[in-house]
């Protein structure tokens, strides 16, 4: 802002360029294709590279994922050439272009109408007999301007014999296309600042309402009438404003005053919702009317609300399960404090720890109601649980490596108990007071997509020689063995050496 309080002007090319302008066009030109019942093809001229252009710049410019950057490629001498940057087919009529043209390069002589529009800056029309298509083909080329300069040419391809029969609706749609074509040639359309693509945005086939300069309805397609009937509007439409009909839409006024497209959901009754997308029609720097695309989204929103309700119910179930498990854990902890027998107290403490490990999984699902959860969120809590419930007095240092990824609930719950048991086993049995080294445990994960490998390695005394997990009398290791083999359907391997090494391989279910 300037010292006088006025906003300083900002050059639009600093924020947007011709590529961004064409990106916006490609994101929205389904409207033009449907209104004109035509295939649309976007041509850009080839531009020569200098020897100083970096390979990175070349890769960015020729990236066809962007859609409009394919227009910058090498030039054969001084001959003018055009490359097809994008293509779209109509949903309101049959296509005449069965093959994709994106990326193809044409000499100016091969696309003379495109070259004419490029050179003159005027909308050009030509009729020819294309034997390949076996029909009369009409072509119209519209120069696309940005900041007053022509940056591309949009070609419209259609056939009066192969297309729809012309009626009142078709004539209105074509007049709308002609107005948008004039705005495109003037550099007004697509609108600068209209960056957001609305999910479930209405299309021409959903319903079209045409407003005049006074915001009064001059035309409404049959589908638009049906959509308005759905929200309880059954009176005569022509000559009325939407507000007079009972549609309280401030966005219509906003589109006329700001000269920018607006989108709004209108819920006139609790059981009916329509989506309105208002696009102003600009003529000689004034708003001469608007095209309003309307879609009945009642069923979509009802489905969304059901999904939200389902998610909320699932979240509540996990929350209640977690609370119940925490209550049981608290009862076991209280009971253990009243037991004088050491072995009985230890058993209660271990049972309480296992229940807390299961509760951790439900806590994550209560926050994120999904079919899968990122197990990495649970690992720190499991390590903290092992430290909190360690009765040996050993200060456990745990290092975590690798990425677990997402797992389903049927895998997450038993896997959490298994890891908690292995960490607890290392803390209580792997180390003794006579050891001079710092007790360390390495917990590593390797997600192979179909299989998850988990390794727990410590630098303690290790397992006894000849140890067999199938013959173990340890309750904790028995639980690990049974959970891995029965519930997880995996394998477990135990190796002795410098410390203990336990490797678990679990198939992942998606």
Secondary structure, DSSP 8 states (H G I E B T S, - for coil): --TTS------HHHH--HHHHHHHHHHHTHHHHHHHTSEEEEEEE-----TT--HHHHHHHT-TTTSSGGG----STT--EEEEEEEE--SSS--S--S--TT-EEETTTTHHHHHHHHH-S-EEEEEEETTTTEEEEEEEEEEEETTEEEEEEEEEE-TTTS----HHHHHHHHHHHHHHHHHHHT-SS-TT-----TT---GGG-EEEE-TTSBEEEE-HHHHHHHHHTT--S--TT-BTTTTT---HHHHHHHHHTS-EEEEEEEETTEEEEEEEEEEEETTEEEEEEEEEEE-HHHHHHHHHHHHHHHHHHHHHHHHHHHHHHHHHHHHHHHHH---HHHHHHHHHHHHHHHHHHHHHHHHHHS-SSEEETHHHHHHHHHHHHHT--S----EEEEES---EEEHHHHHHHHHHHHHHHHHHHHHS--TT--S--EEEEEEEE-SSEEEEEEEESSS---TT--GGG---HHHHHHHHIIIIIS--EEEEEESSSEEEEEEEE---
